[in-house]
């Protein structure tokens, strides 16, 4: 019994000895757990704070960039709008310039009109042999101003009108110049040669007015005058299409380039021919020495 009591006493004493150790270990574990949680919370809050700061700075940068982009976009759109307004205004002025240049050809078309009722070869033969006939023809064109054929003002409009509008005007100018050349031949008594490349003019007119090809082949220079009104209507229609914003197709652009090419060659030849005609006219008017 004593042994049992001693054993029990020893066991109780052993447990009593463990209590401080267990208490210290438990307390240490609690302290460690509390410190770990505290450090973890502090670290979490610190990281979260820094993250939020960075997010806020990023948002501020994004807002600044958005404002900058919006400013640039507004400025670009404003500049683009201003430029488009200026281009549209210039295009309207160009249409007015080109149409004014077209109307300036009316005196030349008047000469073309009265030439259309004549047989050119017969009239040229009569003018070559009779000074009175030459004076009569000169009177017919007395109101004509050669400066009306000056296309310099019209050239200013060229960058702002459609290729076909410019090409059609060029064709109108070419046919008008041809009429003036014939008039100069008649009033100068230079014979039946009108110094024009009829084949090239025919090609030009067929390109401008494809549906009149048979008519051009049949009547040639004698029928040019009767095509002027149709060419003018085509020009007016082209200008209206241009103002309405209708774009030219590839075929029209290529055809316009061909028309302008032919017109430039013919007008250049006409300029040289006029100089030759002027020299011939002066030579004919100079009295011969007995």
Secondary structure, DSSP 4 states (H G I P E B T S, - for coil): -HHHHHHHHHHHHHHHHHHHHHHHHHHHHHHHHHHHHHHHHHHHHHHHHHHHHHHHHHHHHHHHHHHHHHHHHHHHHHHHHHHHHHHHHHHHHHHHHHHHHHHTTHHHHHHHHHHTTS-HHHHHHHHHH-HHHHHHHHHHTTT--GGGG--HHHHHHGGGS-HHHHHHHHHHHHHHHHHHHHHHHHHHT--S-----HHHHHHHHHHH-GGGHHHHHHHGGGGGGGGHHHHHHHHHHHHHHHHTTPPPPHHHHHHHHHHHHHHHHHHHHHHHHHHHHHHHHHHHHSPPP-
